[in-house]
């Protein structure tokens, strides 16, 4: 699949609403977003059209009302956006991002334990893969 342009911060907010409420009209999406922040109806409409042209949404007519639905899964969008961020800011190297997040945001005991479990699981998987390759 060809690379899609990444979503802007505001487009990502719209995507989250569509993922949360499912297929919806511009009005329904606008009402949901308006609970979080002030935003014009026409702005939401513009974001939805852009996101459809970028390949993130589908739309169809239900009577005279245009209904927007997600064309992508949240995990896919997150992966694409994080990969683009890593490439753009860190030259494709992910460890500077990991280091930045841990050092800048801080990590409590619970998160350290979670990181240890993740590292142990990854090490076990690599060892098993190494054994299978032999």
N, CA, C and O of each residue as an XYZ file, in Angstrom:
536
protein
N       0.832     -1.191      0.000
C       0.000      0.000      0.000
C       0.871      1.247      0.000
O       1.887      1.293      0.694
N       0.486      2.256     -0.768
C       1.235      3.507     -0.813
C       1.130      4.202      0.539
O       0.136      4.064      1.252
N       2.177      4.952      0.876
C       2.162      5.652      2.150
C       1.117      6.757      2.140
O       0.982      7.497      1.166
N       0.386      6.855      3.234
C      -0.598      7.921      3.395
C       0.068      9.103      4.059
O       1.004      8.929      4.838
N      -0.400     10.307      3.764
C       0.078     11.460      4.528
C      -0.353     11.278      5.991
O      -1.443     10.773      6.260
N       0.491     11.682      6.914
C       0.141     11.534      8.332
C      -0.975     12.506      8.692
O      -1.195     13.508      8.011
N      -1.669     12.189      9.769
C      -2.751     13.035     10.249
C      -2.202     14.179     11.089
O      -1.239     14.009     11.837
N      -2.820     15.335     10.958
C      -2.483     16.455     11.831
C      -3.047     16.157     13.223
O      -3.801     15.201     13.403
N      -2.681     16.968     14.186
C      -3.172     16.797     15.556
C      -4.702     16.832     15.588
O      -5.328     16.002     16.248
N      -5.303     17.784     14.880
C      -6.758     17.933     14.905
C      -7.436     16.801     14.128
O      -8.502     16.327     14.520
N      -6.824     16.377     13.041
C      -7.374     15.240     12.304
C      -7.343     13.978     13.163
O      -8.262     13.161     13.102
N      -6.302     13.820     13.953
C      -6.219     12.669     14.848
C      -7.345     12.710     15.878
O      -7.885     11.664     16.238
N      -7.707     13.898     16.357
C      -8.843     14.023     17.278
C     -10.129     13.551     16.609
O     -10.938     12.856     17.224
N     -10.311     13.932     15.346
C     -11.493     13.505     14.599
C     -11.473     11.986     14.410
O     -12.500     11.326     14.567
N     -10.313     11.438     14.075
C     -10.191      9.989     13.889
C     -10.580      9.254     15.169
O     -11.290      8.250     15.116
N     -10.123      9.745     16.310
C     -10.466      9.098     17.581
C     -11.975      9.058     17.806
O     -12.512      8.066     18.299
N     -12.651     10.144     17.442
C     -14.109     10.188     17.589
C     -14.753      9.148     16.678
O     -15.645      8.417     17.108
N     -14.311      9.076     15.424
C     -14.887      8.099     14.500
C     -14.639      6.684     15.008
O     -15.529      5.837     14.927
N     -13.440      6.415     15.532
C     -13.159      5.085     16.086
C     -14.056      4.792     17.276
O     -14.520      3.666     17.457
N     -14.296      5.815     18.085
C     -15.088      5.629     19.303
C     -16.575      5.425     19.012
O     -17.195      4.515     19.563
N     -17.151      6.268     18.147
C     -18.605      6.193     17.948
C     -19.003      5.402     16.703
O     -20.178      5.087     16.515
N     -18.029      5.084     15.856
C     -18.341      4.319     14.648
C     -18.878      5.209     13.554
O     -18.791      6.433     13.650
N     -19.433      4.613     12.513
C     -19.946      5.405     11.391
C     -20.896      6.494     11.879
O     -21.797      6.237     12.677
N     -20.679      7.725     11.384
C     -21.462      8.852     11.886
C     -21.507      9.980     10.863
O     -20.678     10.066      9.957
N     -22.493     10.829     11.039
C     -22.635     12.013     10.190
C     -21.699     13.113     10.688
O     -21.147     13.034     11.786
N     -21.538     14.124      9.868
C     -20.722     15.281     10.275
C     -21.295     15.871     11.555
O     -20.558     16.213     12.479
N     -22.626     15.986     11.599
C     -23.267     16.576     12.790
C     -22.960     15.765     14.048
O     -22.644     16.342     15.089
N     -23.046     14.450     13.969
C     -22.776     13.600     15.135
C     -21.314     13.727     15.576
O     -21.021     13.795     16.770
N     -20.420     13.758     14.615
C     -18.996     13.900     14.937
C     -18.741     15.276     15.537
O     -17.993     15.405     16.506
N     -19.361     16.306     14.963
C     -19.216     17.664     15.494
C     -19.727     17.754     16.929
O     -19.071     18.344     17.787
N     -20.895     17.169     17.190
C     -21.458     17.199     18.546
C     -20.518     16.530     19.542
O     -20.326     17.028     20.652
N     -19.943     15.421     19.151
C     -19.024     14.702     20.044
C     -17.757     15.526     20.304
O     -17.304     15.638     21.443
N     -17.193     16.097     19.241
C     -15.988     16.910     19.396
C     -16.253     18.174     20.215
O     -15.395     18.625     20.973
N     -17.448     18.736     20.052
C     -17.802     19.975     20.760
C     -17.829     19.793     22.268
O     -17.714     20.766     23.013
N     -17.979     18.564     22.720
C     -17.931     18.282     24.162
C     -16.509     18.439     24.696
O     -16.309     18.714     25.879
N     -15.516     18.260     23.807
C     -14.106     18.309     24.205
C     -13.509     19.702     24.038
O     -12.701     20.142     24.856
N     -13.913     20.396     22.965
C     -13.376     21.734     22.686
C     -14.297     22.432     21.704
O     -15.130     21.805     21.049
N     -14.128     23.754     21.617
C     -14.939     24.522     20.681
C     -14.400     24.313     19.263
O     -13.208     24.491     19.015
N     -15.276     23.940     18.349
C     -14.886     23.701     16.972
C     -16.091     23.957     16.074
O     -17.210     23.560     16.398
N     -15.858     24.617     14.953
C     -16.937     24.921     14.010
C     -17.353     23.678     13.234
O     -16.541     22.793     12.964
N     -18.611     23.631     12.889
C     -19.156     22.540     12.090
C     -18.409     22.425     10.764
O     -18.050     21.325     10.344
N     -18.176     23.560     10.105
C     -17.511     23.531      8.794
C     -16.064     23.058      8.909
O     -15.530     22.468      7.970
N     -15.434     23.307     10.037
C     -14.066     22.828     10.255
C     -14.053     21.310     10.337
O     -13.186     20.658      9.755
N     -15.012     20.752     11.057
C     -15.129     19.288     11.160
C     -15.372     18.716      9.769
O     -14.766     17.714      9.391
N     -16.243     19.343      9.023
C     -16.555     18.897      7.661
C     -15.282     18.899      6.793
O     -15.049     17.960      6.032
N     -14.477     19.939      6.908
C     -13.228     20.036      6.150
C     -12.264     18.926      6.553
O     -11.666     18.280      5.691
N     -12.108     18.699      7.861
C     -11.221     17.632      8.335
C     -11.664     16.279      7.791
O     -10.833     15.484      7.353
N     -12.967     16.013      7.815
C     -13.480     14.731      7.342
C     -13.192     14.541      5.855
O     -12.799     13.453      5.435
N     -13.382     15.576      5.070
C     -13.086     15.474      3.632
C     -11.595     15.224      3.396
O     -11.223     14.391      2.570
N     -10.756     15.944      4.120
C      -9.301     15.742      3.991
C      -8.904     14.323      4.360
O      -8.115     13.684      3.664
N      -9.461     13.839      5.467
C      -9.117     12.509      5.942
C      -9.589     11.437      4.967
O      -8.939     10.402      4.817
N     -10.705     11.680      4.313
C     -11.169     10.747      3.292
C     -10.216     10.764      2.100
O      -9.873      9.711      1.563
N      -9.786     11.958      1.684
C      -8.869     12.035      0.540
C      -7.493     11.451      0.869
O      -6.788     10.987     -0.027
N      -7.108     11.471      2.144
C      -5.836     10.885      2.568
C      -5.926      9.362      2.716
O      -4.903      8.692      2.858
N      -7.149      8.813      2.682
C      -7.315      7.370      2.774
C      -7.609      6.840      4.163
O      -7.508      5.635      4.392
N      -7.971      7.712      5.098
C      -8.255      7.274      6.463
C      -9.736      6.981      6.703
O     -10.084      6.220      7.606
N     -10.605      7.589      5.891
C     -12.043      7.430      6.076
C     -12.716      7.042      4.767
O     -12.204      7.301      3.678
N     -13.864      6.421      4.904
C     -14.781      6.179      3.790
C     -16.022      7.014      4.062
O     -16.301      7.373      5.206
N     -16.756      7.319      3.014
C     -18.042      7.977      3.220
C     -19.063      7.393      2.268
O     -18.736      6.893      1.192
N     -20.305      7.470      2.698
C     -21.411      7.009      1.860
C     -22.619      7.871      2.191
O     -22.700      8.482      3.257
N     -23.548      7.902      1.257
C     -24.771      8.663      1.486
C     -25.847      7.750      2.052
O     -26.087      6.650      1.554
N     -26.481      8.235      3.095
C     -27.629      7.548      3.685
C     -28.776      8.545      3.553
O     -28.969      9.419      4.398
N     -29.522      8.388      2.477
C     -30.498      9.421      2.139
C     -29.719     10.626      1.638
O     -28.978     10.533      0.659
N     -29.888     11.746      2.305
C     -29.156     12.963      1.929
C     -28.003     13.259      2.894
O     -27.337     14.288      2.784
N     -27.780     12.347      3.832
C     -26.758     12.589      4.859
C     -25.515     11.754      4.552
O     -25.598     10.549      4.311
N     -24.367     12.422      4.567
C     -23.092     11.729      4.337
C     -22.639     11.117      5.655
O     -22.560     11.801      6.676
N     -22.343      9.823      5.620
C     -21.893      9.077      6.794
C     -20.422      8.725      6.593
O     -20.037      8.177      5.560
N     -19.610      9.046      7.593
C     -18.176      8.752      7.548
C     -17.877      7.559      8.441
O     -18.414      7.429      9.541
N     -17.008      6.696      7.942
C     -16.578      5.534      8.728
C     -15.073      5.363      8.554
O     -14.483      5.816      7.573
N     -14.477      4.701      9.526
C     -13.036      4.499      9.497
C     -12.647      3.492      8.423
O     -13.305      2.469      8.234
N     -11.589      3.802      7.742
C     -11.038      2.897      6.737
C      -9.801      2.190      7.287
O      -9.276      1.263      6.672
N      -9.350      2.639      8.442
C      -8.132      2.120      9.051
C      -8.374      1.813     10.526
O      -9.257      2.384     11.167
N      -7.572      0.907     11.033
C      -7.631      0.573     12.459
C      -6.749      1.551     13.232
O      -5.762      2.062     12.702
N      -7.115      1.805     14.492
C      -6.292      2.703     15.302
C      -4.823      2.274     15.363
O      -3.931      3.115     15.245
N      -4.564      0.978     15.545
C      -3.187      0.492     15.638
C      -2.382      0.780     14.384
O      -1.195      1.098     14.464
N      -3.015      0.672     13.232
C      -2.339      0.949     11.965
C      -1.974      2.420     11.871
O      -0.856      2.765     11.485
N      -2.914      3.288     12.222
C      -2.674      4.730     12.161
C      -1.584      5.135     13.149
O      -0.706      5.932     12.820
N      -1.643      4.592     14.338
C      -0.619      4.898     15.345
C       0.750      4.451     14.848
O       1.718      5.207     14.930
N       0.835      3.236     14.337
C       2.111      2.712     13.828
C       2.659      3.601     12.711
O       3.840      3.948     12.722
N       1.820      3.967     11.757
C       2.269      4.811     10.651
C       2.761      6.166     11.143
O       3.787      6.664     10.681
N       2.026      6.762     12.080
C       2.404      8.077     12.583
C       3.672      8.027     13.429
O       4.514      8.921     13.342
N       3.812      6.990     14.244
C       5.025      6.851     15.058
C       6.225      6.591     14.155
O       7.293      7.167     14.362
N       6.057      5.727     13.153
C       7.160      5.462     12.221
C       7.593      6.733     11.505
O       8.788      6.974     11.335
N       6.632      7.543     11.084
C       6.957      8.803     10.409
C       7.693      9.737     11.361
O       8.654     10.394     10.963
N       7.251      9.801     12.618
C       7.891     10.645     13.624
C       9.334     10.198     13.864
O      10.248     11.023     13.904
N       9.530      8.899     14.022
C      10.872      8.359     14.254
C      11.772      8.666     13.061
O      12.920      9.073     13.239
N      11.263      8.475     11.858
C      12.059      8.774     10.657
C      12.394     10.257     10.571
O      13.538     10.625     10.303
N      11.401     11.106     10.799
C      11.582     12.547     10.633
C      12.457     13.162     11.722
O      13.343     13.962     11.423
N      12.218     12.799     12.981
C      12.941     13.437     14.085
C      14.223     12.726     14.490
O      15.154     13.359     14.989
N      14.277     11.410     14.277
C      15.398     10.637     14.801
C      16.129      9.839     13.732
O      16.891      8.925     14.049
N      15.903     10.178     12.475
C      16.607      9.500     11.393
C      16.376      8.003     11.355
O      17.247      7.251     10.919
N      15.210      7.562     11.809
C      14.879      6.141     11.770
C      15.328      5.359     12.992
O      15.007      4.177     13.115
N      16.054      5.982     13.883
C      16.522      5.312     15.111
C      15.477      5.490     16.213
O      15.134      6.620     16.560
N      14.969      4.391     16.763
C      13.913      4.482     17.759
C      14.422      4.674     19.193
O      13.695      5.200     20.037
N      15.662      4.254     19.479
C      16.148      4.348     20.864
C      16.209      5.789     21.384
O      15.884      6.008     22.551
N      16.607      6.784     20.579
C      16.554      8.149     21.108
C      15.147      8.567     21.521
O      14.985      9.314     22.486
N      14.133      8.097     20.808
C      12.754      8.403     21.182
C      12.401      7.714     22.499
O      11.821      8.333     23.391
N      12.749      6.442     22.620
C      12.475      5.698     23.847
C      13.174      6.369     25.030
O      12.568      6.578     26.081
N      14.437      6.699     24.850
C      15.216      7.356     25.906
C      14.561      8.690     26.290
O      14.400      8.996     27.472
N      14.189      9.469     25.284
C      13.552     10.761     25.546
C      12.267     10.590     26.359
O      12.049     11.300     27.341
N      11.425      9.651     25.949
C      10.162      9.454     26.649
C      10.379      9.043     28.100
O       9.701      9.535     29.002
N      11.322      8.143     28.315
C      11.576      7.663     29.673
C      12.190      8.759     30.535
O      11.758      8.970     31.668
N      13.197      9.462     30.008
C      13.884     10.474     30.806
C      13.054     11.740     30.969
O      13.039     12.330     32.049
N      12.371     12.163     29.925
C      11.636     13.418     29.970
C      10.321     13.295     30.726
O       9.943     14.204     31.465
N       9.633     12.193     30.549
C       8.320     12.023     31.176
C       8.398     11.350     32.535
O       7.451     11.405     33.319
N       9.527     10.717     32.810
C       9.672     10.018     34.080
C       8.954      8.681     34.051
O       8.001      8.479     33.298
N       9.428      7.787     34.877
C       8.856      6.450     34.926
C       8.716      6.048     36.391
O       9.686      6.080     37.148
N       7.491      5.669     36.785
C       7.277      5.224     38.156
C       7.584      3.729     38.273
O       7.841      3.063     37.271
N       7.556      3.215     39.486
C       7.895      1.806     39.747
C       7.037      0.856     38.919
O       7.538     -0.136     38.390
N       5.765      1.156     38.807
C       4.848      0.294     38.058
C       5.265      0.205     36.586
O       5.260     -0.879     36.001
N       5.622      1.333     35.998
C       6.037      1.354     34.592
C       7.397      0.675     34.406
O       7.636      0.033     33.383
N       8.279      0.818     35.389
C       9.577      0.138     35.318
C       9.357     -1.373     35.319
O       9.991     -2.095     34.549
N       8.466     -1.849     36.176
C       8.152     -3.291     36.220
C       7.561     -3.738     34.889
O       7.888     -4.816     34.395
N       6.698     -2.920     34.311
C       6.100     -3.244     33.010
C       7.173     -3.303     31.921
O       7.147     -4.186     31.064
N       8.115     -2.358     31.961
C       9.221     -2.364     30.989
C      10.092     -3.608     31.154
O      10.513     -4.207     30.165
N      10.364     -3.999     32.402
C      11.161     -5.212     32.651
C      10.474     -6.443     32.065
O      11.115     -7.270     31.417
N       9.169     -6.556     32.298
C       8.414     -7.684     31.757
C       8.478     -7.704     30.234
O       8.635     -8.765     29.629
N       8.359     -6.543     29.623
C       8.433     -6.450     28.174
C       9.808     -6.877     27.668
O       9.911     -7.639     26.707
N      10.848     -6.392     28.306
C      12.214     -6.742     27.902
C      12.456     -8.242     28.079
O      13.034     -8.885     27.203
N      12.022     -8.791     29.191
C      12.188    -10.230     29.423
C      11.443    -11.052     28.378
O      11.962    -12.055     27.890
N      10.236    -10.632     28.035
C       9.462    -11.339     27.013
C      10.162    -11.267     25.660
O      10.234    -12.266     24.945
N      10.673    -10.102     25.309
C      11.375     -9.935     24.033
C      12.660    -10.764     23.995
O      12.988    -11.358     22.967
N      13.386    -10.803     25.114
C      14.607    -11.617     25.167
C      14.278    -13.095     24.999
O      14.974    -13.812     24.281
N      13.220    -13.550     25.660
C      12.794    -14.953     25.542
C      12.408    -15.262     24.103
O      12.797    -16.303     23.572
N      11.657    -14.385     23.467
C      11.254    -14.590     22.074
C      12.468    -14.650     21.148
O      12.515    -15.470     20.231
N      13.450    -13.779     21.391
C      14.661    -13.792     20.560
C      15.456    -15.072     20.761
O      15.985    -15.634     19.802
N      15.545    -15.541     22.019
C      16.253    -16.786     22.290
C      15.558    -17.952     21.602
O      16.216    -18.809     21.012
N      14.241    -17.989     21.675
C      13.492    -19.065     21.023
C      13.647    -18.994     19.517
O      13.768    -20.027     18.858
N      13.646    -17.813     18.972
C      13.835    -17.640     17.534
C      15.243    -18.083     17.126
O      15.425    -18.738     16.099
N      16.228    -17.719     17.937
C      17.609    -18.115     17.671
C      17.784    -19.619     17.695
O      18.529    -20.176     16.888
N      17.094    -20.285     18.625
C      17.142    -21.744     18.718
C      16.471    -22.384     17.501
O      16.937    -23.401     16.988
N      15.391    -21.788     17.054
C      14.653    -22.324     15.904
C      15.446    -22.143     14.608
O      15.305    -22.942     13.682
N      16.270    -21.108     14.535
C      17.056    -20.829     13.326
C      18.253    -21.783     13.203
O      18.799    -21.953     12.113
N      18.654    -22.394     14.300
C      19.851    -23.255     14.272
C      19.594    -24.596     13.663
O      20.506    -25.419     13.574
